[in-house]
Amino acid sequence: MEPKSLNQIISEEEFLILLQDSCGAFFKTFNAFRDLPQGDGGATRKCYSSLIQEAELLESFLDEHGARENKTWAGFTEYVACIRNLVKAAFFCKHLVDRYPFYKLRDTEEVQGRFFNDSNVVLDFLNNSILKLFLECIEEGKKNQLAIPEAAIDPDNFALLEANKRLPKNVEGEEVNEQEDRIIDMLEKMQAVGSLMEAMQVERTQVPEALKAIVPDKIDEKNARMLMNLVHSIQSEFDTYIKSTPIEQKHEGLKGLRGYISMPLHLLEMMIWLIHFYERHEDEIRKGEAKKVISGLVDKNDLLSHVVNYCFYYSLYYVHEGDKLSKELLKVFVKTVRYELPVPDPLGFHARPSTYVSKIVRRYEGDACIIIDNEKIDARSVMGLLQAGGELADKGYKTVVFEGDKRILDDLKILASHNYCEEKEVPAELDYLRGSIE
């Protein structure tokens, strides 16, 4: 016996009645948004949050009833989905503008002014695009005999309450085990995000063809989400191991670091929704009548420009600025140690091992030296290491003392345990050395 389907096919007339009962809050909320003044007195984060909620509820209703796969209602559903994507992007943009003063960033007035100006340009674009899509949604609904409410919710519902009264702060920060090592690990992860973004080789441009060569070929939703997840993981580590602890109170730089994590995080979250919109609803990628209409309502060149020249550019900028602060903090938290390590056998510090040692030191951008009879020689310099190798050979020394950044010396210890890779392959822990010597 064939199992019975749990899905009941209903007529479009029956669906219209169900939709009529479910779409009122969506239209009334967006009517209120449409009536708001443009600029600073316009939409608040609470406004965008309300719009997101109503758009998601309506989109879920439409998907549950198969509207996306129905010729009559597919276009309407597409417009609602587009609205949701752009409202989410607008929420993150507005959140950045509102929270910027609290992030303790070290921006100059010029950079700050440029960021706010660029943010307002992006918000204007998003607000106008949302309104165009909403009007198209109204027209599509009317075409299908949907009665569109003209009423709007009270715009006072969008007002943000200023939290200018606070309870006394009297909870003592908790000590966290191995906190300094966690801080160092977190700072290194932030530097790694910057390296990943640089490797994408994305340059600012206004040329349409160049923008289309970047999105989605270099930056797609998958890559954007990968970067966002990495930064989100760093933020989670900060909040778990550093936030509101005695060590954060002691080091002012740690308080500022949180802002340099939050800025790229929210910019990348915003970028995900813009790219998602482009990949899912843009007519050059996916064909369809509704997508053709959407392409005429939302300028694709402007959208791609905001992905590249706002979201990605400022994400990388604040990652780099955070990297500068990280390097300052590393000098505070990195431990200086001394290890006695064997000299490379049998040829000593000739070109190959000296190059490996130098590359390890340079990777961490820290300090390390070789000490021979109380004389310190910079381990960053290949030439200095070669000269030290000659001196060690003349004196018949089989071991040598390294002093410096513990991270560097830990890697040098691994290198020495493999005889500086004279005969052995580069170990997995030092994978970054591969290809450094042809």
RATACOR-V374587 format. One record per pair of residues at least 24 apart in sequence whose ideal C-beta (glycine too) atoms are under 6 Angstrom apart, sorted by the first residue. I is the first residue (numbers start at 1). J is the second residue. If there is no record, write none. Layout:
[[I:J] [I:J]]
This chain:
[[12:72] [15:65] [22:61] [23:58] [24:149] [25:54] [26:54] [26:58] [27:148] [27:149] [28:149] [28:151] [28:152] [28:153] [29:54] [29:153] [30:134] [31:152] [32:152] [32:153] [32:155] [34:131] [35:152] [44:158] [44:160] [45:94] [45:95] [46:158] [46:160] [47:158] [48:87] [48:90] [48:91] [48:94] [51:87] [52:87] [52:88] [55:83] [55:84] [55:87] [56:84] [59:84] [72:144] [75:140] [75:290] [76:140] [76:141] [78:290] [79:133] [79:136] [79:137] [82:133] [82:281] [82:294] [83:130] [83:133] [85:273] [85:276] [85:277] [86:126] [86:129] [86:130] [87:130] [88:273] [89:126] [89:270] [89:273] [89:274] [90:126] [92:266] [92:269] [92:270] [93:119] [93:122] [93:123] [93:270] [95:266] [96:266] [103:259] [104:255] [104:256] [104:259] [105:259] [118:310] [122:306] [122:310] [125:302] [129:298] [132:297] [133:297] [173:244] [173:245] [173:246] [176:241] [176:245] [179:247] [180:333] [182:241] [183:333] [184:333] [186:234] [186:237] [187:326] [187:330] [189:234] [190:234] [190:322] [190:326] [191:323] [193:230] [193:319] [194:319] [194:320] [194:323] [197:316] [202:312] [204:309] [204:313] [208:301] [211:304] [211:308] [214:308] [215:304] [215:307] [216:279] [221:275] [221:276] [221:279] [224:271] [224:272] [224:275] [225:272] [227:268] [228:268] [228:269] [231:264] [231:265] [232:265] [234:261] [235:261] [235:265] [253:325] [253:329] [257:325] [260:318] [260:321] [260:322] [263:318] [264:315] [264:318] [264:319] [267:311] [267:314] [267:315] [268:315] [270:311] [271:307] [271:311] [274:307] [334:405] [335:406] [337:406] [337:409] [338:401] [338:403] [339:402] [339:409] [339:413] [340:399] [340:401] [341:402] [341:416] [342:399] [342:416] [343:392] [343:398] [343:400] [344:420] [344:422] [345:419] [348:389] [348:392] [348:393] [349:385] [349:389] [352:437] [353:420] [354:382] [354:385] [354:386] [355:382] [355:437] [356:415] [356:420] [356:433] [357:385] [358:382] [359:433] [359:436] [360:408] [360:411] [360:412] [361:408] [364:405] [364:407] [364:408] [366:405] [366:408] [367:404] [367:405] [368:404] [368:405] [368:408] [369:403] [370:400] [371:401] [371:403]]
